[in-house]
Each structure stands twice: as C-alpha cells, then as structure tokens.
Amino acid sequence: RYLRTLYLGLQSRWQAEHRRRHFYWRMMFESADISMLRLLEAFLKSAPQLVLQLSIMVQQNSIEPLQGLSASASLVSLAWMIASYQKVLRDSREDKMPMSYKGAVVQILWHLFTIAARAIAFALFASVFQLYFGIFIVTHWCIMTFWIIQGETDFCMSKWEEIIYNMVVGIIYIFCWFNVKEGRSRYRMCIYYIITLSENAALTILWFLYYDRKTTSDFDALILVCVVSSSFALGIFFMFIYYCLLHPNGPIFSHRSVGCIFRQRPPPVPGSPVEAVTSPPRSLPRTTGGEREGAPGERDSCVPVFQVRPCAPPAPAARAPRTEGPVIRIDLPRKKYPAWDAHFIDRRLRKTILALEYASPTTPRLQYRTPGAPQEVLEYETTV
C-alpha cells in the first residue's frame, strides 16, 4: 500500500495537467486506507505495551531511560495516529472541510493527555489488582463493543465483518474516543467521557487505598493521583479548544454551528437534466480529472450522499398500469463522490435493488442528477 501510494503521488506530479488531479485523489484514498490500518495497528500493539510498561514502572518505583523513551514513543504514536487519520480522512472527502494543521496539533494534544491519563490509571490499578484489572478490561470492551454495534455502523460489506470491525474498534474505545458514525456525535462523546472520567477516578482511588506503602511514599502516590487528574483535565481542555475554535465546520458547541444534516430537503436545481440508467450499474466510479473541479464552493456544500426518493404517485384507475418499474433517484451528480462514500452508496444500492427486484417484476432504473452532459466512465472502483 505504501508503494502504491508513492507511485500514485509520483504520477500526480509527472502526468499531464488534465490527469494530475486524477492520480492525486487516488493517492489520497490510498492514504486514508493506510491511516486506518495504522490506527488499528497502533491500538492493538502500542496501547497494551504502554500499559504494561507503566505498570512495571509503578511496581518497581523507578524509571529507566529506555523504558521512559519507549513508553513516550508509544503514547505519542497513539495520539498521532488518531489525529493523522482524522486529517487524512477529511482531506480525501470532498463533502468534508479539510482540517488545518493547527487543528491537527490541538487534536494530538487532546488525545495525548486523555490517553496518558487513561493509561496511567490502568497501570496504577493493574500494579495492585492484576486479576480484577483483566476482568475490568474485558467488561469495558464488551460494553463498548455492544454500544458500537447498537449504533449500527456501516463500514464492512457483510454483517459478520461489521461485527468483527466493531470488536476491534471496541479495543480503541478502551483508551480513547473514536467516532465511527456520521452525524452529530457530541452526545455520544459526552457519554463516553463521563464514563471514562468515572472509571479513571474509581481505578485511581482504589489504587490509592491499597498501594504498597513500602515501595511508594505517600508524596509520590499523591503526585501520581494529581498527574492522572490534571492530564485528563488538560485533554478535555484541548478538546474544547478544538471544537470551539479549530473545527473545520466552525464552532460545534454554538448555535451557529454548521453541519451536514438537513432539516429539510434542499430545493432542486432548476433545469438540471437527469441521466437515466436503465439497468443497475456494475460499479460506482470515482471522480476523475476535471470532474472534481466543480463549481466554486462545491466542497462546502452538504448535499446528502444518497437519497432514495419516493416513486411517482400511482396512476389513476382510468390509466393503464405502469410497466417501466420503480426508479431509484440519486440526488447527486454521478461520479461526484470519493471512494469512501462509493462503498457506502454501493451497499445501499445493492440492498435497495435486491429488495425492489423481489417486490417488482421489472428491474429498477437508476437516475443521477447531472449538471451537464454525461461523461465517459474512465475508472471503476467498486462493484454492485
């Protein structure tokens, strides 16, 4: 994947002007996939390693230079990967505003301090209650996994793949917040951080009541408790800084926040022709070349990615029954969405087509809203 990303990046530099953007966006999609895999790898590898190292340091009441360097690298990698994934994902989607580098830095600090508080609380509790710590981790992971499944994420192609993906994301939820669903997430985030704060406080208090007085002085124990609380408070502070000042969509916690959720259906564009597809397409292509140029400000718009509108009202009894079959209208110009959304549209189209084919004797037709003449399809990315 790295080699393919480098190849696409070089092609975006070497190709002619009308092909550069084509390879550039393909490189961005590959980079988003790589960031997702690196994120999962970091939390499956670096996070448990960080807790183990901190627990050993607490038990020995000493920190060796190599231990401290390794633990610091693990902590920074976790915070870096979350911020990096969020930035790359936004950069690879035209329906999302890009994240600034200031926002990425503040997001790194947000996750750095919250993960640090979480890992230290885990290490303190595990240094005294090894068995109960394992029970706590498994219980928390199960609760978070069921919570994610209940949220009905739509990332994989099958139900069981989606459950496995939710189980892996549940491991991330052991350490920090990670948004896996489109839409407003402030309430889910508030619930998660309230749970996390309660768990951190309970784990730290239990350690403070039962820690070994022979190896750790009361002053050192009090310092560790202050480190956990202050680190979590700093993380929440940087989270508010990000959402109040540096979020790409503007201040989220104000009444003027801008989202991509329509209260009402946007009015149709007058005079826009409709391209009809008489049979289900075998693939949903990605935008290529100048098609991504669009009109100024197109990236800022929040047109729904996929929308199935009701068919025309049934004909009066005096008319002959319709024979053309149902119509699926996609309120989006064809090829105006990146590969990440193409996967989403692909699954929804396939489910809708199968349902309509089962209920209707004729194959449904697909219609895309196109601002101009249909263009030739140059590349296929996903299959229906």
N, C-alpha and C positions, 0 to 999 in steps of 0.2 A: 504493500500500500504506500509506503514511503517513496519507493522508487517510482511508482506510477504518479504520485503527486508531484515529484520533482520533474518527471517527464512532461506532465501537463503544464507545469509552470514554465518550463523552458519553451514549450510550444507556444504558450501565450505571448512569449517575447519574440520568437523567431517568425511566427506566421504573419501573413499579410494583415492589414488593418481590419478587414471585414471578418477575419477568423480569430482575432486575438481574444475578444470577449467570449467567444465560444469555448476556447480552451481554458480561459481564466475561470469561468463559472464551473466547469468540470473539475478544475483543481480545487475550488472552494468546497464542492460537495464531497470530494475525497477527503479533504482536510477535516471536514465535520465528522465523517465516519471514523477517521483516525482518532480524533479527540474523544469521541465516545468510548472507543475501545481502551484508550489510555486512561480515561477516567475510571472505568470498571477495574482495570488492572491495578491502578493506584490504591483503590479502596479494598481490593481483595488481597493486596500484598503489603503495601506500606502502612496501612492503618493498623492491622493486627501487630505488625512489627513494632510500631511506635508504642502501643500499649504495653507490649512485652518489655521493651527497653526501659520505659518509665517505671514499670513495676519493679524491675531488678534494681534500678537506681534507688527507689524508695526503700526497698528491703535492705540494701547494703548501706544506705545513708551516705552515699558517695557517688560522684560523677566523674568518670574517666573522660579525657578529651575526645577519644574516638567514639565513645558512647554518646556524648553530647552532640558531636558533629553528625552522627548517623541519625539520631532522633530529630535533630533540627532539620536535616535534609528530608526526612520522611514527612514531617509536619508541613514544610514549605511545599513539597510536591503535591500534597493533598489539596491545599488551598489554591495552588497554582493551577491544578488541573480543572477544578470547578470553574474558576474564572475564565480559563482558556477555552473550555468547552462552550460556555455561555457566549463568549465573544465570537468564536468561530461559527457557532450555530446562527447567531444573528447576522453575521456577515454573509452567510450562504443562503439567506432567505430574503427575497425581495419584499415580502409583506411585513418584514420587521425592520425597525430602525436600527442602524448599526450602533454598537456600544463604543464609547470613546475610551481612550487609553486611561484617562483619569478614572472613569467608572470601573475599568478592569482592575486598576490598582486598589481602589477602595473596596472592591469586591474580594480581592485577595486578602486584604486586612480583615474584612468581615469574617470570612471563613477561617482565616488563620487563628484568630483569637477564640472563636466559638469552638473550633475543633481542638485547640490546645486545652481549653477548659474541660471539654468532654473527655479527652484522653487522660489528662491528669486525674480527674475524678475517677475514671476507670482504674487507673494504675493504683491510686490510693486504696480503693476498695479491694482490688484484686490482691494487693500485698498482704491483706489480713484474711479475707474471705474468698479463697480460691474457688471452692465448690459453689458457693452461693453466687459468685460473680458469673460463672458459667451458666447457671440457671437464669440469672437476670438477663444476660445477653441473649440467650435463646428465646426467652419470653418476649423481650422487647422486639427482637427480629420477627417473631411470629405476628405480633400485634401490628407492626409497621407493614409487613407483607400483606396481611388481610386488609389493612386500611388502603393500601395502594390498589389491591385487586378490587375493592369496593368502589374505588374511583373510576373504574372501567377505562384503563389506559388502552391505547390502540397503537402499539409500536410494532408488533410482530404480525406474521401472516396467519398464524393459527392460534387456537385457544391455549394449547399446552405450551407453545413457545412464549406466549404472552405471560403465562403463569411463571415460567422459569425466569423470564426477564424481570417480573415483579419481585421474585425472590432475590435476585441479585441486587436490585435497587433497594430492597429492604435492608441489605447489608450497609449500603450507603446511609440509609436513614438511622442506623445505629450511631453514626458520628455527626451527621450534619443534615441540613435541609437540602433537598434536590427536587426541583419542580419537574414533574413528568407528565403534566396535563395542561393543555391550552386553556386560556381563560384566566379570570381573576383568581389569584392564589393567596391573597392577603389573609383570608380567614383560615385556610389550611396551614399557612405559615405560622400564624399566631398560635393555633392549637399545638402545633409541633413544638414551638419554642417554650410554651408553657409547660408541656410535658417534659422537655429536656431540662428546663430550669428546676423543676420539681425533682427529677431523678438526680441531677448533679448535686443538689442540696442534700438529698437523702443519703446518697453514697458518701459524700464528704463528711457529713455529720456522723454516720456510723463508723467511718474510719477514725474520726477524731475521738470517739468514745472508746474505741478498742485497740488503738495502735500501741505498739510496743514502746513503753517508756524507757527501756534500757538502751535502745538504739537511736531513738529520736527524742530530742528535747521538746519541751512544751513550746519554746520560742520558735523552733523550726516547724513544728506542727501548725502553729498559728500562721506562720508565713505561707505555708502551703495552702491553707484554707483561704487566705487573702488572695493568693495567686489565682485560685480557681474562680473566686467570685469576681475579681477585677478583670480577669481575662474574658469571662463571659459578658460582663458589662461593656467592655470595650468592643467586643464583637457586635453586640446589639447596637451600640452607638454608631459604628461604621455602617451597619445595615440601614439605619435610619438616614445616615448621610447619603448613602447610595440612592435610596428610594425617594428622598426628598429633594435632592439636588442633581443627581447624575444619572438617573434612569433615562434610557433613550426615549421613552414615551412622555417624559415630563414628570413632574411631581405626582407620585402614585397616591400619597395619603392626603391629597387635597381634592376639593370638589371639582377642580378643573382638569383632573387627570384624564388623559386621552387613552382609550383602549380600542381594541379591535372587536368589540361586541356591539352589534347594532341593536338598538331598542326597536327600530322599525326597519323595514326593508328599504334599501336605498332606491331612489327613483330610477327607472330605466333610462338609459341613454337614448335620446330621440334619434331616430334614423340609423341605428346600428343594425346592420344586417345580421342574419343568423345563418351559420353554416350547419347544415344538416348532415348527419352521418347515418346512413340507412342501416348499418349493422354495427354491433359492438366492436370497437377498435381492438386490435390485438395488443396494443401498447399505448401508453400515455407518454408522449415525447417531452423532452425538456426543452426549454427555451434555447435557441441558438442564435448566434450572431447578433444582428441588429434588432432582432425581435425584443431583446431586453432593453433597448434604448427607451422605448415608450415615450409617453408624454412627460413633461416636467412635473415633478411631484408625485409621480405614479407610485414610487416606493412608499410614500407616506400614507397612501390610501389603505383602507381596511376592508376591502371587498371580501365577503365570505368566500372561502376557498371552494366549497362545494355546497350546492343547494339544489335540492330536488323540489321543484315546484309542482303544484297540483295540475293534473291534466285539465284540458278544456272541459267545461260542464257537459254532461251528457246531452245528446241531441234530443229534440222533442220527438214525441211518438210518431208524428207525421213523417219525419225524415227516415231515411234508410239508416240502419246501424253502421257505425264506423268500422272500417276494415283495416285502417292503417296501423292500429296498435298503439300502445302507450308511448309517450315521449318523455325522455329524461333531459331536462334543460340544465346546463351547467352555466351558472351566472358568472362566467369568467372567460376571457379570451383564450382560445386554445394555445397551449404551449407557453402560457404566461405564469407558470409556477415552477419552482425548483424541484429537484428530485425528492427531497424530504416530503414535500406535500404531494408529489406524484404517487408515492407509495400509499399515502392516506387516501387519495382520491381513487386509486386503483382498487383498494379493498372495498370501499363504499360502492363503487360502480359494479364490481363483480357481485356483491351481495344483492344490490338492487336489481341487477339484470336477471340473476337467477330467480329472485322472488317474482319478478314480473313475468318471466317466461313460464314459471309454474302456474301463474294465475291467468295468463293471457295466451290465446292460441298463436299470436304473432310475436315476432321478435321486437322488442322496444327499440326506438330510434333515439340517438343521442344528438343533442344540439348544443353547440358552443356559441357564445356571443363573441363575434369577431369585429373589430373596428374597421377592418379593411378586407381586401380580397384574400381568400385562403392562400397560404404559402405552402411550399413543398416541405414535407416532413423529411428531415435530414438524419435524425438520430432517434433510436428507440431505447428507452431506459428500463421500463417496467412492463410486465405482462399482465393481461387480464385473464 
